[in-house]
C-alpha cells in the first residue's frame, strides 16, 4: 500500500518568508545577473594585472612563490593585498602597487599619473567604477 502526501503552500500568507529575489521582475534579474558578470570580469582583469605586473617586474618564480603564499586569494580586497605585499617586500610594496595599478589602468585605457599621491584602495575603486560604467555602455 502506497501513501501519498501532498503539500499545499499558500504563497500569499504574510507568515511565509520569501527570498529577496522571489518577486523580482525578469528585467531586475537580468540587471543583477549583468552586474554580477561585470564584477567577475573586473576581478579577472585585476587578477591578470596583478599576475602580469609581478611577473614582468620580479619574474615567474617570485610570482609562483607569492601565489603559493595566497597573494591572489582575494585580489579585490585592497587592504589584504597591501598587507601581503608589505609583509613580503616592506617599503618596496608601494612600488609594486603602483605597477599593478598602472597595468590595470592601461587595460582600462585610463590615464595613470604616477606623480600624484597614491592610495591603492582609492585607485582600485576608480578602476572598478570606470570598468562598471564602460561595461554598461556596451
C-alpha positions, 0 to 999 in steps of 0.5 A: 500500500502506497501513501501519498502526501501532498503539500499545499503552500499558500504563497500569499500568507504574510507568515511565509518568508520569501527570498529577496529575489522571489518577486523580482521582475525578469528585467531586475534579474537580468540587471543583477545577473549583468552586474554580477558578470561585470564584477567577475570580469573586473576581478579577472582583469585585476587578477591578470594585472596583478599576475602580469605586473609581478611577473614582468617586474620580479619574474615567474618564480617570485610570482609562483612563490607569492601565489603559493603564499595566497597573494591572489586569494582575494585580489579585490580586497585592497587592504589584504593585498597591501598587507601581503605585499608589505609583509613580503617586500616592506617599503618596496610594496608601494612600488609594486602597487603602483605597477599593478595599478598602472597595468590595470589602468592601461587595460582600462585605457585610463590615464595613470599619473604616477606623480600624484599621491597614491592610495591603492584602495582609492585607485582600485575603486576608480578602476572598478567604477570606470570598468562598471560604467564602460561595461554598461555602455556596451 
